[in-house]
Each structure stands twice: as structure tokens, then as C-alpha cells.
Amino acid sequence: MIFTVCCCEQVGPQKLAGEMCRELASKTSLPAHELCLEEVVCGGALTRPLHHTERVLDVVLRWGYWSDVDRKDNCLVLCQNKVLKEAAGQVWS
């Protein structure tokens, strides 16, 4: 499933990835537990799902140590939790 809605959200120092998923779930057709935030870096060459207890602001602030060229296209993307689906598939097979 691909989401095509772009939005800007305020992130405080204590905001967790799981909280962000719960807040944004209403903008998708999926429940919050099926969503995850992914860190997309280096022009989309690398992606990493954020753990639901990871602080979102900490992730974004780390990009400040990167060169402008490497961080210019970095973003956080709300997507369907593929890791959860794959793990659930392994458990039930």
C-alpha cells in the first residue's frame, strides 16, 4: 500500500515514533499498529524502520551532523509495517 498524502507534523523532544503513528493513523486506512515510521536517507538509497519507542526528534537531529549533500533529501515516511507482516507470516506458517 502506498500513501500519497504529505503532511508536516510538529515534533517535540519526547515524541515517540509509535505516538506519531497513532496520531497519523486517522489519515490512512490502516490502524496505528500496522503503521511505522521509516527514516529515508541518501536520496532514498537507504531506509530504516524506527522502533516505536524511538524519539523522532533525535533521529532528525542526527542528520545535522551529515554533509548538506547527504542530508538534503532525508525524510521520515509513514508506511505500512512490512516487518510486522513478515514476522506474523513466519509465526503462522
Summary of the structure (lengths in Angstrom):
residues: 93
radius of gyration: 13.9
end to end distance: 22.7
largest distance: 45.4
contacts: 215
relative contact order: 0.21
helix: 45%
strand: 20%
